[in-house]
């Protein structure tokens, strides 16, 4: 080992505290990168493999009722590779040992074997026996929520006809990786499940003998999806088509795409912020460190080492620190990544998941940190090496003295001598002070950003489920009924109030933009549900026109006063053109609203409703749910409280780990910045402080000079960290916007307090370490000259 290499190791050992702090900062950034990017890539690869192996469809088309020969016509359309017919309907389930009724989506399977498309992955049990009676498969999430297993029995009710079935298998379908009730945003595994039964059983219940109500298709490679969908719609129009959709609009696939988009945003933004702060810290630390060792650079050059060799010497120190940070970061990122991937696997019901860490991800994190550190090191080394050897070996010339702003304003009479020294140091070297403040502000901003999701989720619940909704139960009918149905429900024992509503599936168009959505018709004087504007006020719907959610309006590129084309996807499938009368704030889904009377007039179907909202006495809610379950025209009922709990459970699972990691790593970076600032300041001013001790200053006064400067920088950085945190949170929220949900930026007082507390605690701990070193200052050594 060469002497210069031994010197590098000795220098690294002497600065081991700072080196460890920097390595932890690097590890934080790389861990976040490895965790998020590896999870995203693993989920994408698993989804692609699952879609391919289990033959996920390309197009879905829902109809009221169509004869089987129509499917043959669809199969001959250009671009269509394969067509499969099936029967699909909603149903109600009665599960033993569960006190509430549950809802189900019931799908048919071929009587004689497996389906051609959307094949099932069996987690337990077996497939349905050919032409068997009374057998079903159920979705794994519903089975897990109720502890069901093959051999158990449950009762299913379809269109008022009830039958007991035996569960023979627990299955997952690529079509329902996100097992959520149609029209809902978040899953409730206890109250909703997927059931697969033989087609013959469903044909009898729905009077579908020789007919189907859903068609799935795969496309030939290179086919134009939009053209194929338009051709399918034209073919099925006379059979009550609700509009064919491709993968991008299929509910489970669309929500999964939105989730991957949000995860990709976090995978880009979080690591970029962490690695950016780490690179900034490395750059600042090594510039100042090498600036202090200018005499050592000169000595090395005097002994014959070239400028390049000296640069490589410091580059070795940087590389060793980055290598330590990389090893720690990859190990931590892999461990956290497996946990995060496991959460996504459970939430999206992937039957398998192959988690792996790609070498490009590791190389990217290590490369960014190393290049930033080497860039800062190289600049400082070449700047120091550029000086003549004799000049560099002498102490730097004293800085030019001038009166500070505080002195010119005449404020020194109220300041002690140590305090005046602090102000002089800050004003004469503003660049270094600014760099420390920026580092502290960014570190605090990261911690504040990590806490914004908690406040945002609470705000979304308050906005959507508490202010906009006042009901206890929402009831959905099998088909549109007269408004008298709401009066019948109001007469049920325990029901305090009932309001009829109507939800209509539509496709909204404006110019070349279109969105699959729904219009919700609410009574003119509705007290149980109302959209909410940006001022958190309930909106009274106008007697005409349509009210759009703000994100939906953005997707359509419309504003108040514009007109949108409405393609109704049910009933007579009318085409309307309606003015946009108002925009409201929406955080979940893509919804539009209309006055119920105006909606019914526009559709020409009479005074009808498709569901109802109920307020129920708390002690009567379970009884009312069972009474609704017995009514054949009721497709299902949902509790608002259960929806709130599901919202918290689902979002908390995927955001908790990210928030916890960001908070922890932000604290690490915060401490790293504070500690390195304090240690470098001590190293730079050790000779000056020891000289003050010789001149009669006490240890406490000397410590006050150094630590007072640090305290001032920390106090200035705290409000700046609040601004940085808000900016980072806003940037993250913008990148996470999707059709399924938008996250508002809501920062709580506890989040601000946490940032301030962690910053102060980091400063106190760093000050204690520096104070101990101040007590070790060698007053004899300072009297020696270096000339």
Secondary structure, 3 states (H helix, E strand, C coil): CCHHHHHHHHHHHHCHHHHHHHHHHHHHHHHHHHHHHHHHHHHHHHHHHHHHHCCCCCEEEEEEEEECHHHHHHHCCCCEEEEEEECEEEEEEECCCCCCCEEEEEEEECCCCCCCCCCEEEEEECCCCCCCCCEEEEEHHHHHHHCCCCCCEEEEEECCEEEEEEEEEEEEEHHHCCCCCCCCCCCCCCCEEEEEEEHHHHHHHHCCCCEEEEEEEEECCCCCHHHHHHHHHHHHHHHCCCCCEECCCCHHHHHHHHHHHHHHHHHHHHHHHHHHHHHHHHHHHHHHHHHHCHHHHHHHHHCCCCHHHHHHHHHHHHHHHHHHHHHHHHHHHHHHHHHHHHHHHHHCCCCCCCCCCCHHHHHHHHHHHHHHHHHHHHHHHHHHHCCCHHHHHCCCCCCCCCCCHHHHCCCHHHCCHHHHHHHHHHHHCHHHHHHHHHHHHHHHHHHHHHHHHHHHHHHHHHHHHHHCECCCEEEEEEEEEECHHHHHHHCCCCEEEEEEEEEEEEEEEECCEEEEEEEEEECCCCCCECCECCCCCECCCCCCCEEEEHHHHHHHCCCCCCEEEEEECCCCCCEEEEEEEEEEECCECCEEEEEHHHHHHHHCCCCEEEEEEEEECHHHHHHHHHHHHCCCCEEEEEEHHHHHHHHHHHHHHHHHHHHHHHHHHHHHHHHHHHHHHHHHHHHHHHHHHHHHHHCCCCHHHHHHHHHHHHHHHHHHHHHHHHHHHHHHHHHHHHHCCCCCECCCCCCCHHHHHHHHHHHHHHHHHHHHHHHHHHCCCCHHHHCCCCC
